[in-house]
Amino acid sequence: MIELIGGWLQDLVLPGLGTLLIGAAFGLVRKYVQQLNDDRLRRLLLELVRAAEQIYGPGNGEAKRAFVEDRLRQSGYPTVAREKIEAAVYGLDGAGA
């Protein structure tokens, strides 16, 4: 009876447990990589918004947005939600810059 239970555990539970652990590890790695990408995009957006502010000065919102979107495309971010750009502008304004 003990051998039967041991065989069952070895044949069914251990491979399933291994699969769960591998799946969890891949999930954590994916989450970490996504967080790195989000942080990198956030820093790039702030940098580009600051540059647009210096280049175009007060007002000129359309030109500044076009500048930021163009530079984002050049940096490998072909589509970034307008809300993220606006959040970077808000973050810049909130920092007193």
N, C-alpha and C positions, 0 to 999 in steps of 0.2 A: 504494500500500500504506500509506504513512504517513497519507494522507488518510482511508483506511478505518479505521485504528486511532484516529485523532483523532476521527472522527465517532462511533465506538463509545464512546470515552471520554466524549465530550460528551453522547451520548444516554442512556447507561446508568449510568456510574460517578458523574458529577457530581450528578445528581438523587438518587441513592441516598446519596451522601455528605452532601448537604444534609439529607436526611431523618434520617440518623443524628445529625447535629449538633443538629438541632432537638429530636429525641427526648432526647438527652443533656441539653440545656439545660432542657427541661421537667422531667426527672428531678431535676436539681439544685435547681431552684426548689421542686419538691414536697418534697424532702428538707429544704430550709431552712425552709419553712413549717411542716412537721411538727415540726422541732426547736424552733421558736419556740413552737408550741402546747404541746409537752411541757414546756418551761421555764416557760411561763406557768402551766400546771396545777400543776407542782411547787411554784412559789412560792405560789400560791393555797392549795394543800393545807397547806403549812407555816404560813401565816398563820391559816388556819381552825383547825388543830390547836392552835396557841398560844392563840387566842381561846377555844376550848372548854376548854382547861386552866385558863385564868383564870376563866371563868364558872362551871364546874362543880367545880373543885378536884380533889383526889385521888379515885380511884375513879370511880364514875358513868360507866363506859365506854360503856354503851348510850346514855345521854343525850348524851354527847360525840359519839359516832358519828352519832347522829340529827341533831345540830346541824350537823356537818360535811356530811353528805349533803344536808340541806335547803339549806344555803347554796351548795353546789355546784350544785344544781338551779337556784337563783335566779341563779347566775352563768353559766348556759348550759351546764353540764356535767350532763346528765340522768342519765347512768350512768357511774360511775367504779368501777373494780374495787376491791373491799375491800382487796386486797393493796397497792394504791397508797396508800390511806389509812393502812394499817398501816405501810407504809414511811415515810410522813411522821411518824408517831408515833415510830417507831424513830429516825429522823433527829433528831427533837426531843430524845428521850431521850439520844441519843449526843452531842448538842451541849451537854449538861449543863443544859438548861433545865428 
